[in-house]
Amino acid sequence: MFGFACSRQGRRIFRNGSNKMSRTKRAGMPPGKLNSSTKSSVQTWGPFCGILATVMGICLHIQWPELLQEKQIDTPVNLSTSPYVFDFQEAFATRDENMQKYDFKYNDAGIDRRSGLKLEEFWDVYDGKWPVLITDIIQKWEAVNWTRDYFVNNYGEERVVMKAVHGKLNQASSLALPLKLFLQHIEESSPTTWTYLEDELFLPLRPDLYKQVQTSTYTTENFFSLFPQEIRPWDCMLLWGTAYSRSSLHIDPYNWTGTNAVIKGKKRWKLFPPGQDHLLSVKPNKMCGFPLECRKYNSPIDTFDSEEYTKYPQYKKAHYIEFDQNPGEFLVIPSGWFHQAYNVEETIAVSGQFMNRNNYLVILEEILKADNLKRSRLPAHFHTLLPPDQVKVFMSLLPQKILAHGREVTSQVIKQVETVRKQ
Ligand SMILES: O=C(O)CCC(=O)C(=O)O
C-alpha cells in the first residue's frame, strides 16, 4: 500500500521484551550505493548537461548557495519512467556508514539530542533517515516569550480551531472558539476530557506572530517554496493543548519531513520506523482532499490509550521509539515514519515541514500516486536536472484546473477566517 520498498522491519529493529527498539551493533554494514550511482549518472550526462548545469548553477546560487557546495547531487531515479520507491533499509545502511565519519556516540535505537550540529552531519545521519531533537534552534526565536497573557491580550477575541474530546480520541469533535475562552479552560482536562487547538492558519495569517517563528539552517533548503502559492501547504501550525491532548497516529501529507518545535510544556512521542503499515491497521485508499491531492496514511490506533490499542493485536508487534520533547527542543521526523504526539502537560508548539534534496523524490512520487499528474508528461531528461529544477518542471506541468481549485479554496478559507474574526 505504501511506497516503501520493503514491508519487513528495519534490519536494526529487534524485540526487547517490549516493542520499544533496542540498541544493536553497527558492524558489517554494506557500503552505501549512492557514490557509485552518482559517478555513473554524471558520466552519462554528456556535454549538454554540463552547459545546462552551469546555467542552472548561476540561477541556483542565488537561492540555495549551499546546494552548490555539495560536490555532486545524486539523481538515482528517472521519475518519468519508473515509480520512486524509497528504500528505507538502504537509508539505514547509509546512515550507519556515515556515522563513522563523526565523533559522536549515537543512540541508534532512540533519539539523539543535538546542539551545534553541522548541516553536513544532519544530512548524512538524520535527514530522511532517523529522527533527531535539535536543542539550539528555538532559543533564538521571539516565540520563546509566548505566554497565555500575551495571546489573551493581543488575540483573545480571535477564533481558533480546535478538537474537543469527551471519551475516546476517535470521538473528537471540531469547534471554533475565541482564543480567550479556550485559554480560560486550559487547565481543565482529564485522561478522557481534553481540548487541542490545532490551527494551521492562525500563525501564517498573522505576520506579526509568524515572524516570531524562524526557520533554521536545517530547513532553509525547502523546495515547497517552488510550489505555486495556491497549492503550497501552510507551513506553521499552532498546536496548543491541554494535558492529555494528542494527535492521531499518522504520516504527514505528501509524506514530507515534519518538524515540531515545543515552545512551552512537554510532548511525549511514539515514532514508528517505516515498513510497518501492515501492523498499524492503516486504512487503504484514503485521500487528503486538498486541491493538490495526496494519499492519507492514518491509523485508527490511539497508542496512548492502553484500552484502545489492545483491540489491535498486530500493533503489539510494531516497533517504535518513545521519548519526551522538552521546551526549546526542535524535532525532525523523516518521511515514512508514523508518529503520534501526546501533551503531558499544557503545551504550546508549532509544526512545519520541508522538502529538500533528501526527500523530494518521495514527495513528487506521492503527488504522482494521487493522480495529479501523469508520469508520462514528465520529460525524458527529467532525472538529469538538479533537484530544485525537477521540482520546478514538475510544478509547471500540473493541470491548470488544480491551480484554479487551489485559488478558489484559499480565497474561501481566507474569507471564512475574516468573517469569523468580525463576528
Ligand atoms: O504535536 C502534535 O500534536 C503532532 C503534530 C503532528 O504530528 C503534525 O503536525 O504532523
The ligand as an ORCA input file, in Angstrom:
! r2SCAN-3c Opt
* xyz 0 1
  O       2.216     17.923     18.159
  C       1.335     17.197     17.734
  O       0.255     17.085     18.262
  C       1.613     16.378     16.491
  C       1.677     17.207     15.288
  C       1.958     16.383     14.085
  O       2.165     15.209     14.147
  C       1.957     17.028     12.786
  O       1.838     18.262     12.695
  O       2.113     16.287     11.803
*
